[in-house]
Amino acid sequence: MSRLRKAAPVLRLAWLILLLAGTFAYAKFQGGRVSWTVFYMLLPFVLYGILLFFYPLRDIGFRRELERRELPFGGTLKAEVTLARKIPFPLLYVSAAEELHNGGTAKRSAVLLLLGMRRRKTWQYETAPLRRGEHVLEGLTIEASDFFGWMKKKVFLPGRETVLVLPKILDLRQLPVSAADDRGAAASSAAAVRDPASASGIREYEPGDRMSRIHWPSFARTGSLHTKEFEDRRSQDLLLVLDGRSSGTFEEQVSLAASVLKMSAADRSASGFVSLGPSGAAFPRVEGLDGHHEVLRHLARLQPSAEGAIPYEGRGLLAGAATMTIITGKITPGWTDALLADCAGLRSGILLSVLGPGERPDEQALSAAKKASARGLDVRFVTERDFVAVRREEGRAS
């Protein structure tokens, strides 16, 4: 089939030559005004098709300018493409198309151009909202045609570029971590872990700091805003683990993990992160917005796999973690035993089993939950809706 496609322009050229020879022979032997009129009417169209065959489409080059190479979840790709060529051959019908690949899917963006004698042509396009992942633009496919489609030529102009779409970030009601303090192990939010009486010092105010943490006595003395810093008993022990196995709620799991880390970064606390699977990775310490963004980029590229093997760099983190938050899909006793066998220092934590809308845990999942509870994990079967905060109505007139 590929050989036939490559030979198609040559076959079309042979057909045009036969058509021209046939009409000429008809006019020559038949004679008369009508037959010669038919020949002269077809002559410019056939000659254009023959000349188009010899025109090198690779004379055309292109430049693509992307508005952004990193997009939020559901963002659209905006690009400006410029065609340029050296030979001013009249091109009438030119189709320019490029495909945006993401794994096994592709989105095609095509445009029909009337170049004429112009050597340069620019146009813009915008894609539909994109899902999480690394989207690849391989290049531009140019197809030129004559008036009636008798001659068609196609060429692929390589120009590989990638666009990264970050995971969806949820509004969380609370940070789902397990806190171990002198009152015992209990699930709590980040605010509950931090004891307001254990302020360790003050620092200069930064945009985004909560008003409740402003140190008013120093403001009264100096006139400058300062923020209280607290001891965070949880931050050194928290480890977030994301199961990389394929499941029906894998995208929700990635979104939840990204949201937990985002909230941790906004709360100015440190944490560790491990993703399981062949493409998994380990981040011993995720601090601040820069560290969170690095993990976000990893989560954007993370693809589900058949098995959730622990990456080599993450074995030490799992073995030494005292507190852990695990995000997975459906749980089974075998998977739970295999994971907890590598968590020698685990004292407490939360295991979040993300289910689909209306889905309930089966007997295997409940059995696995009992085993995990015996190791100190608080097992919760949740859906995405359980962690999405209700947004207040925006845009009210003041």
Buried (B, 14 or more C-beta within 10 A) or exposed (E): EEEEEEEBBEEBBEBBEEBBEEBBEBBEEEEEEEBBEBBEEBEEBBEBBBEBBEBEBEEBEBEBEBBEEBBBBEBEBBBEBEBBBEEEBEBBBBBBEBBBBBEEEEBEBEBEBEBEEBBEBEEEBEBEEBBBBBBBBBBBBBBBBBEEEBBBBBBBBEBEBEBBBBBBBBEBEBBBBBBBEEEEBEBBBBEBBBEEEEBEEBEEBEEEBEEEBBBEEBEEEEEEBBBBBBEBBBBEBBBBBBBBBBBEBBBBBBBBBBBBBBBBBBBBBBBBBBBBBEBBBBBBEBBEEEBBBBBBBBBBEBEBBEEBBBBEEBEEBBEBBBBBBBBBBBBBBEBBEEBBEBBEEBBBBBBBBBBBEEEEBEEBBBBBBEBBEEBBBBBBBBBBEBBBEEEEEEEEEE
